[in-house]
Amino acid sequence: MKKFKGIALGTLAGITIGAVSGILFAPQKGSKTRKQIKDKSHDYMNELKSNLDEFRNSIAVKFDSTKRDAEYLVGKGKAKYEETKRDLKNAASDFKHSVS
């Protein structure tokens, strides 16, 4: 997650710097340049939000899958424990009867 955050921020910063530099060095009116900067920043923010939502959803899917797998393994472990416990009780009972 930390690595993704760094990559996302670095990418966003690079794109923003490039876009702003390109717009600032283009020969246009200041009002038009400011509008372009504003529009581009909205576009980048929307794209970033979309990417973060997509990432969040993929993490949620992986978490749910891992949780289901863990619950399955816990259930399997409990069943094996109960089986072993029953077998030990039977073995102890059989031993007790064979000794008596």
The 8 nearest C-alpha neighbors of each residue, nearest first, counted from 0:
[[1, 3, 2, 4, 5, 54, 58, 6],
 [0, 2, 4, 3, 5, 6, 7, 8],
 [1, 3, 5, 4, 0, 6, 7, 8],
 [4, 2, 6, 0, 5, 1, 7, 8],
 [5, 3, 1, 7, 2, 6, 8, 0],
 [6, 4, 2, 8, 3, 7, 9, 1],
 [5, 7, 3, 9, 4, 8, 10, 2],
 [8, 6, 4, 10, 5, 9, 3, 11],
 [7, 9, 11, 5, 10, 6, 12, 4],
 [10, 8, 12, 6, 11, 7, 5, 13],
 [11, 9, 13, 7, 12, 8, 6, 14],
 [10, 12, 8, 14, 9, 13, 15, 7],
 [11, 13, 9, 15, 10, 14, 8, 16],
 [14, 12, 10, 16, 15, 11, 17, 9],
 [13, 15, 17, 11, 12, 16, 18, 10],
 [14, 16, 12, 18, 17, 13, 19, 11],
 [17, 15, 13, 19, 18, 14, 20, 12],
 [18, 16, 14, 20, 15, 19, 21, 13],
 [17, 19, 15, 21, 20, 16, 14, 22],
 [18, 20, 22, 16, 21, 17, 23, 15],
 [21, 19, 23, 17, 22, 18, 16, 24],
 [22, 20, 18, 19, 24, 23, 17, 25],
 [21, 23, 19, 25, 20, 24, 18, 32],
 [24, 22, 20, 25, 21, 19, 32, 26],
 [23, 25, 21, 22, 20, 26, 19, 27],
 [24, 26, 22, 23, 27, 21, 32, 20],
 [25, 27, 24, 28, 23, 22, 32, 29],
 [28, 26, 25, 29, 32, 31, 30, 23],
 [27, 29, 31, 30, 32, 26, 33, 25],
 [28, 30, 32, 31, 33, 27, 34, 23],
 [31, 29, 33, 32, 28, 34, 27, 35],
 [30, 32, 34, 28, 29, 33, 35, 27],
 [31, 33, 29, 35, 34, 30, 36, 22],
 [34, 32, 36, 30, 35, 31, 29, 37],
 [35, 33, 37, 31, 32, 36, 38, 30],
 [34, 36, 38, 32, 37, 33, 39, 31],
 [37, 35, 33, 39, 34, 38, 40, 32],
 [36, 38, 34, 40, 35, 39, 33, 41],
 [39, 37, 35, 41, 40, 36, 34, 42],
 [40, 38, 42, 36, 41, 37, 35, 43],
 [39, 41, 43, 37, 42, 38, 36, 44],
 [42, 40, 44, 38, 39, 43, 45, 37],
 [41, 43, 39, 45, 40, 44, 46, 38],
 [44, 42, 46, 40, 45, 41, 47, 39],
 [45, 43, 47, 41, 46, 42, 48, 40],
 [46, 44, 48, 42, 43, 47, 49, 41],
 [45, 47, 43, 49, 44, 48, 50, 42],
 [46, 48, 44, 50, 49, 45, 43, 51],
 [49, 47, 51, 45, 46, 50, 44, 52],
 [48, 50, 46, 52, 47, 51, 45, 53],
 [51, 49, 53, 47, 52, 48, 54, 46],
 [50, 52, 54, 48, 53, 49, 55, 47],
 [53, 51, 55, 49, 54, 50, 56, 48],
 [52, 54, 50, 56, 51, 55, 49, 57],
 [53, 55, 51, 57, 52, 56, 50, 58],
 [56, 54, 52, 58, 53, 57, 51, 59],
 [55, 57, 59, 53, 58, 54, 52, 60],
 [56, 58, 60, 54, 59, 55, 61, 53],
 [57, 59, 61, 55, 56, 60, 62, 54],
 [60, 58, 56, 62, 57, 61, 63, 55],
 [59, 61, 57, 63, 62, 58, 64, 56],
 [62, 60, 64, 58, 59, 63, 65, 57],
 [63, 61, 59, 65, 64, 60, 58, 66],
 [64, 62, 66, 60, 65, 61, 59, 67],
 [63, 65, 61, 67, 66, 62, 60, 68],
 [64, 66, 68, 62, 67, 63, 69, 61],
 [65, 67, 63, 69, 64, 68, 62, 70],
 [68, 66, 70, 64, 69, 65, 71, 63],
 [67, 69, 65, 71, 66, 70, 72, 64],
 [68, 70, 66, 72, 71, 67, 73, 65],
 [71, 69, 73, 67, 72, 68, 74, 66],
 [70, 72, 68, 74, 69, 73, 67, 75],
 [73, 71, 75, 69, 74, 70, 76, 68],
 [74, 72, 76, 70, 75, 71, 69, 77],
 [75, 73, 77, 71, 72, 76, 70, 78],
 [74, 76, 72, 78, 73, 77, 71, 79],
 [75, 77, 73, 79, 74, 78, 72, 80],
 [78, 76, 80, 74, 79, 75, 73, 81],
 [77, 79, 75, 81, 80, 76, 82, 74],
 [78, 80, 82, 76, 77, 81, 83, 75],
 [81, 79, 77, 83, 78, 82, 84, 76],
 [80, 82, 84, 78, 79, 83, 85, 77],
 [83, 81, 79, 85, 80, 84, 78, 86],
 [84, 82, 86, 80, 85, 81, 79, 87],
 [83, 85, 81, 87, 82, 86, 80, 88],
 [86, 84, 88, 82, 83, 87, 81, 89],
 [85, 87, 83, 89, 88, 84, 90, 82],
 [88, 86, 90, 84, 89, 85, 91, 83],
 [89, 87, 91, 85, 86, 90, 92, 84],
 [90, 88, 92, 86, 87, 91, 93, 85],
 [89, 91, 87, 93, 92, 88, 94, 86],
 [92, 90, 94, 88, 89, 93, 87, 95],
 [91, 93, 89, 95, 90, 94, 88, 96],
 [94, 92, 90, 96, 95, 91, 89, 97],
 [95, 93, 97, 91, 92, 96, 90, 98],
 [94, 96, 92, 98, 93, 97, 91, 99],
 [97, 95, 93, 99, 94, 98, 92, 91],
 [96, 98, 94, 95, 99, 93, 92, 91],
 [97, 99, 95, 96, 94, 93, 92, 91],
 [98, 96, 97, 95, 94, 93, 92, 91]]
